Amino acid sequence: MQWEVGGEFELRDSSLAHPEECDLLSAQSWRLPPGECRLVQNGQAALLTALRDARYGAKLMDAWLPSYLCASMVQPFRQSGLEVHYYPVDGHLAPVDGLWALAVGHGSVVLYVNYFGFPVSATAQDLAQQQHNRGAVTILDMTHSLFNIAPDEIPCSNYTVASLRKWAGLPDGGLVWKRGSRFSMPLDADSTDGGFGRARLVAGLMKGLYCDGILSQKDGYHTLFGMAEDIADGCTAAVPMSRVSCTMWGQLDTVAIVSARRANYAALASGISRLQSLHLFQETLPQGVCPLGCPIVLPRRDDLRIFLTSHGVYCPIHWQLPTDVATGFPGSQSVSATMLTLPCDQRYTRNDMERVVTLMTEWDGSRPRSRDDGVA
Ligand SMILES: Cc1ncc(COP(=O)(O)O)c(C=O)c1O
C-alpha cells in the first residue's frame, strides 16, 4: 500500500459490522445543556433545520456570518431566503467589534464558529450575549470542538450545529441542538438526501480498497466524493442521519481518538518549532482541546502544499473563502492565504507525523531565507 497522509477517510466493512446503537439523541450524550438534539445528513442540513425552526417562531430578515468560513456554510442561509452579511474577524479569528455588531438584533440571525476547537474568544462571547439580548437568534457551529473535554459553548446560543463527518469515516452526519425546548417541526422523513450518504459510503469503501492495494486507481472514489459535495450543495432537505453513520458514531472510541490526535499534534508541533519559514497558528494546544488538525501559517503556503502533495501528504485549506468575502476583510483574507492544516487524526501514528516533519524540514531547508518567512 502506498504511504499517504490526509484526504478523505477510507472505509472498510469492519467499521460497518457492529450492530449496537447508542442514544445519540439526548443532549447529555453530546455534553450539551438541556434541549432537543436532532441528527441529520450533514452540517448544512443542521443549519437548515435550525433556521427553519427559528423562522417558525419569528420573522427573520438577515443573517450575519463570520467572514472566515467555508462556502458551503453560506448555502443554508441563502436557501432560507435571508439577506447574508459578513462580519470581520482578526488574525486570530476572533470577531472584530464594530458597527456591524449593533446592526444585529431582532429579525437577525448570527453565526459564531468555534475555529479549530480553540477556545471561543471573549469578544465572541460578549457580542453574542449583547445580540441575543437585542432579540437576535444566535447559532454556534461547534464542528471543530466536538471532542473537546468540555465543548465550548456560547451560553446564550439558541442553537448549536456540527458536521460529524469531519472526525471519522462517516458517510454522513450532522448535529443540531435547540436550547431548552423542542423543535417546532418534524424532520423531512419523506425527503431524501439525493444520494449524498450512499455516494460517500461507496466512495469511502472504494478508498479502503485503494488503501489496501486492491484498487489501483483513485479517480473513481475522487469522483464520487466530489459528486456527493455537489449533491449536498443542491439539497434543500434535512433528513435523518443514516443508520450506518449512527452505528459507526456509536462505536467510536472517543478516548483513543482524543489521545491519538493530541499526541500527533504534539509530534508535529515539536518538529515545527525547529523550522524557520512556518509556525503554528496556535502556539500551544490548550488543555482539553481535541484538535481537528494542526493549522500552520506561512507566507508560501501554496508551495509547501504542492511539495507535500507530491510526497503523498494531502493538507486541506481551511478555507478558500467564498467570493463574497474575497475583498474588504483583510483579517480573513490574510489567514485564508497563509494557513494550511496538517492532518493529525487517529489514522496516523507518531512515525507518520515524524515523516511529515521530515518532509517539512527538507522543504524548509531548501527555502531561500527572506524577511517575510515565518510571518503571517
Ligand atoms: C465548521 C463547519 N461547519 C459546517 C460545515 C458544513 O458541514 P457539511 O460539510 O457536513 O455540510 C463545514 C463544512 O466544511 C464546516 O467546516
The ligand as an SDF file (V2000), in Angstrom:
LIG
                    3D

 16 16  0  0  0  0  0  0  0  0999 V2000
  -17.1580   24.4340   10.5790 C   0  0  0  0  0  0  0  0  0  0  0  0
  -18.0680   23.8340    9.5450 C   0  0  0  0  0  0  0  0  0  0  0  0
  -19.3780   23.7780    9.8000 N   0  0  0  0  0  0  0  0  0  0  0  0
  -20.2380   23.2540    8.9170 C   0  0  0  0  0  0  0  0  0  0  0  0
  -19.8330   22.7780    7.6860 C   0  0  0  0  0  0  0  0  0  0  0  0
  -20.8310   22.1770    6.7410 C   0  0  0  0  0  0  0  0  0  0  0  0
  -20.8560   20.8270    7.0630 O   0  0  0  0  0  0  0  0  0  0  0  0
  -21.1060   19.7120    5.9540 P   0  0  0  0  0  0  0  0  0  0  0  0
  -19.9260   19.7450    5.0280 O   0  0  0  0  0  0  0  0  0  0  0  0
  -21.2180   18.4360    6.7220 O   0  0  0  0  0  0  0  0  0  0  0  0
  -22.3840   20.1020    5.3000 O   0  0  0  0  0  0  0  0  0  0  0  0
  -18.4800   22.8210    7.3620 C   0  0  0  0  0  0  0  0  0  0  0  0
  -18.0030   22.3310    6.0620 C   0  0  0  0  0  0  0  0  0  0  0  0
  -16.8340   22.3390    5.7440 O   0  0  0  0  0  0  0  0  0  0  0  0
  -17.5770   23.3380    8.3260 C   0  0  0  0  0  0  0  0  0  0  0  0
  -16.2710   23.3690    8.0640 O   0  0  0  0  0  0  0  0  0  0  0  0
  1  2  1  0
  2  3  1  0
  2 15  2  0
  3  4  2  0
  4  5  1  0
  5  6  1  0
  5 12  2  0
  6  7  1  0
  7  8  1  0
  8  9  2  0
  8 10  1  0
  8 11  1  0
 12 13  1  0
 12 15  1  0
 13 14  2  0
 15 16  1  0
M  END
$$$$
